[in-house]
Amino acid sequence: VHLLKRFQEISDIVEEKQRLSDDAKLLLGAYFSCEYSLESAALFNPSIVWHPDQSGLPEGSRRFIMSLRATGEGHISSLVFRTGTIDSNYKISMDEITRFVTAPEIVPGSMTKSDYQIQFSENSKISERAIFPMAPDESNGIEDARLVEFTDEYGGRTYCATYTAYDGKTIRPKLAETTDFSTFKIRTLHGSEVKNKGFALFPRTIGGQYAMLSRQDGENNYIMFSDRLDTWNSKQMIMEPKFPWEFVQLGNCGSPLETDRGWLVLSHGVGPMRRYCISAFLLDLKNPTKVIGRLKEPLICPNEDEREGYVPNVVYSCGGMIHNQKLILPYAMSDYASSVALVDLNDIMNEMV
């Protein structure tokens, strides 16, 4: 089926195609096809959200979807997914995956210079779906998607992923939106403050406005507000480096997590020897421009088993979630693989200064 489909895509340049046998069509389709290993170099920078389908689970268990940055030949990155469950005892089980992924169809008429919509087969597993670069501005990679379950004022739920599009020379923040992980709408973010990496959307509006974390100068943490999800024209700095392990750079590690004590923000800090660590800080629920707490020591630093890999000395996450009183924190180990840490939420709060 795939080879015949590929033949149809090139059939306009084939002379006398009506006279070709089925075997010849298959052969031509094969000549213009190739296999690509999406994850051969690295599988890293995960984020995690609750699965839209929570049916058929034991009491106390929940199903999740994890997004990851996959890097293959030529250092081209794409967005892939995994599914799994966590039970009442915090045991995490990942669902079995197949050896292959499926490519989506571009929704007819949706493709512009950088925006488009894609549709996966509903019969495919979520772990078989990969979003590979399709627009020119992301030709060299879709990087570091920060996935969040966004709830609007009417209770509607959309899964949003802010990510970095890279064409080999420039970067551009973009947004992927889906309600079912089958159909995705991809669009470019606009505005004077849409620059650099690390955009992370709050899971709901605040004071009637969308809110986003960012780091336009590549060093400090900022917050932005907007009436439009795709347009951002102002920013306010909320945090600058303070401790030695973050003197080089600060940034977020995903969308803020709402707790009864404030917005818990996972963050990363870069220090000596370009060592990346994961930490956290707390923003006021009603006024998230106000930092009300931060950790003076990191949550996670690369240990001896985690500091060597595709990019050494790095632990990094693109988003966690809260299950009962535990922080579920997926993170990458030197960009070669990913793991999950569990942290007691009260322990984090009690260490905030």
Secondary structure, DSSP 8 states (H G I E B T S, - for coil): -HHHHHHHHHGGG-TTGGG--HHHHHHHHHHT-----TTSSEEEEEEEEE-S--TT--TT-EEEEEEEEEE-GGG-EEEEEEEEEE-TT--EEE----S--B--EE-TT---SS-EEEE--TTS-GGGBEE---SGGGTTBEEEEEEEEEE-TTS-EEEEEEEEEE-SS-EEEEEEEESSSSEEEEEE-BSTT--SS--EE-SS-BTTBEEEEE-TTSSSEEEEEESSTTB----EEEE---SGGGSSEEEESSS-EEETTEEEEEEEEE-GGG-EEEEEEEE-SS-TTSEEEEBSS-SB---TTTS-SSSSSBEE-S--EEETTEEEEEEEETTTEEEEEEEEHHHHHHTB-
